[in-house]
Amino acid sequence: MIDEFISHKDKCFKVKEAYKGLWTVHHLSKGTIIHERGSVSYKTFIVLKGIARSFVYKNGKEITTYFAIDGMPILGIDAFKIPKVQSEYTIELLDDSIIAEAPLDKFHQALEDQPGLCTKYLNALEKEYMELAMMQITTRFTTAKDRYLDFSLKYPQIMQKVKLTYIASFLDISLETLSRGRTHWDKEKLIQVN
């Protein structure tokens, strides 16, 4: 299963073997919490199949901070803090999923030992950072409708399987606004696509 995640363009056998040897694969049910707020994060995850979300609590409400789908990594960003601290993030599976997990210390050691693996990881981090940066810009400078349309075009599989409440919190749109606007916006999306 990890072989499918590792790019076929990567011709370096040592990198593939080092990377593959890190991961333990689990088949988990919808609703499983793979990382709990208040615990210290010692693992990183890849969603091989399924959907996961990370969220924090703000003023007693769950705020979705990230979605991960097939092939995407997920962890609480505070896992990178040194010294380790209790995490503010919870990671929940939103669908029956296949998850790969690796201990962060062994993962970081593999990055040091294998320059090819380090390059792959930095490229993946760069891509995720750019996505998050664009999301910040989008949230601040675009309308609720534009945020919804952009997200629904990029991630149709999330739109089909995830509760509207989670999508609304991620897009920083009130549930009421999203519920009312969604029907009209979806019609506009069909016009834009065609």
C-alpha positions in Angstrom: 0.0 0.0 0.0 2.9 2.4 0.8 4.4 1.5 -2.6 1.4 3.2 -4.2 2.0 6.4 -2.2 5.7 6.5 -3.2 6.1 8.1 -6.6 7.0 5.8 -9.4 9.3 8.5 -10.7 11.6 7.9 -7.7 14.2 5.5 -9.1 16.3 5.4 -6.0 15.7 2.0 -4.4 17.4 3.0 -1.1 15.0 5.9 -0.7 12.0 3.7 -1.4 13.1 1.0 1.1 14.0 3.5 3.8 10.7 5.2 3.4 8.6 2.1 3.2 10.3 0.6 6.3 9.1 3.5 8.5 5.4 3.0 8.1 2.8 0.8 9.9 -0.5 0.6 8.0 -3.9 0.4 9.8 -7.4 -0.1 8.5 -9.6 2.2 10.7 -13.2 3.0 11.0 -15.0 6.3 10.5 -14.9 8.4 13.7 -11.6 7.0 14.9 -9.4 9.6 16.6 -5.8 9.0 15.6 -4.4 11.9 17.6 -6.1 13.5 20.6 -5.8 17.1 21.8 -3.8 17.3 25.0 -1.4 14.5 24.1 2.1 14.9 22.8 2.5 14.2 19.1 5.2 11.6 18.4 3.8 10.3 15.0 3.1 11.5 11.5 0.4 10.0 9.3 -0.5 9.6 5.7 -4.1 9.0 4.6 -3.6 6.2 2.0 -7.4 5.9 1.4 -10.2 7.9 3.1 -10.6 11.3 4.6 -9.2 12.8 7.9 -9.5 16.3 9.4 -7.6 18.1 12.0 -9.4 20.5 14.3 -8.9 22.7 17.3 -11.3 24.1 19.9 -11.8 27.9 19.9 -14.3 29.4 22.3 -15.9 26.0 22.8 -16.3 25.3 19.1 -14.5 22.9 16.8 -12.6 24.7 14.1 -11.5 22.5 11.2 -7.9 23.4 10.2 -7.1 20.9 7.6 -8.5 18.0 5.5 -6.4 15.1 4.2 -7.5 12.7 1.5 -5.9 9.9 -0.4 -2.1 10.2 -0.4 -2.0 13.3 1.8 0.0 13.6 5.1 -1.6 14.9 8.3 -0.3 15.7 11.7 -0.8 18.4 14.3 1.5 21.2 13.3 2.6 21.5 16.9 4.4 18.1 16.5 7.3 20.1 15.1 7.8 22.1 18.4 10.9 21.4 20.4 10.6 20.7 23.2 7.5 18.7 22.7 4.3 20.2 24.0 0.7 19.0 24.5 -1.0 19.3 21.1 -3.9 21.6 20.5 -5.0 19.5 17.6 -7.3 16.5 17.3 -7.2 14.3 14.1 -10.4 12.4 13.3 -11.2 10.0 10.4 -14.3 11.1 8.5 -14.6 7.9 6.5 -13.4 4.3 6.8 -9.7 4.8 6.1 -6.4 3.2 5.5 -3.8 5.2 7.4 0.0 4.8 7.5 1.8 6.0 10.6 5.4 6.6 11.4 7.2 7.6 14.6 8.5 11.2 14.1 11.9 10.5 15.5 12.5 7.7 13.0 11.0 9.7 10.2 13.4 12.6 11.0 16.3 10.2 11.2 15.4 8.8 7.7 15.3 12.3 6.4 18.8 12.9 7.6 20.1 9.6 6.3 18.5 9.8 2.9 18.9 13.0 0.9 16.4 11.8 -1.7 13.8 11.2 0.9 14.5 14.6 2.4 13.9 16.3 -1.0 10.6 14.5 -1.4 9.5 15.5 2.0 10.5 19.1 1.6 8.7 19.2 -1.8 5.5 17.9 -0.1 5.9 20.4 2.8 6.3 23.2 0.3 3.2 22.2 -1.6 1.2 22.0 1.7 2.6 25.3 2.9 1.6 27.0 -0.4 -1.9 25.6 -0.1 -2.3 26.8 3.4 -0.9 30.3 2.5 -3.3 30.5 -0.4 -6.1 29.5 2.0 -5.2 32.4 4.3 -5.3 34.8 1.4 -8.5 33.4 0.1 -10.2 33.6 3.6 -9.2 37.2 4.1 -9.8 38.6 0.6 -12.5 36.7 -1.1 -16.2 36.2 -0.6 -17.8 33.2 1.1 -19.2 32.2 -2.3 -15.7 32.3 -4.0 -14.1 30.3 -1.1 -16.9 27.7 -1.4 -16.6 27.4 -5.2 -12.8 27.2 -5.1 -12.8 24.5 -2.5 -15.6 22.5 -4.1 -13.8 22.4 -7.4 -10.5 21.4 -5.9 -11.9 18.8 -3.5 -15.2 17.3 -4.8 -14.6 14.1 -2.8 -14.5 16.1 0.4 -17.7 17.9 -0.6 -19.5 14.6 -1.1 -18.5 12.9 2.1 -17.9 15.5 4.8 -20.4 17.2 7.1 -21.3 20.7 6.0 -20.4 22.0 9.5 -16.8 20.9 9.1 -16.5 22.5 5.6 -18.1 25.8 6.9 -15.6 26.0 9.8 -12.7 25.3 7.5 -13.8 27.9 5.0 -14.6 30.4 7.8 -18.2 30.7 6.6 -21.2 30.5 9.0 -23.1 27.3 8.6 -26.3 29.3 7.9 -24.6 31.3 5.0 -23.2 28.1 3.6 -26.5 26.2 3.8 -28.4 29.0 2.2 -25.9 29.8 -0.5 -24.7 26.4 -1.5 -27.6 25.5 -3.8 -27.2 28.8 -5.8 -23.4 28.5 -5.8 -23.5 24.9 -7.0 -25.6 26.0 -10.0 -23.0 28.8 -10.7 -20.2 26.2 -10.5 -21.9 24.1 -13.1 -22.2 27.1 -15.4 -18.4 27.9 -14.8 -17.3 24.3 -15.5 -19.3 24.1 -18.7 
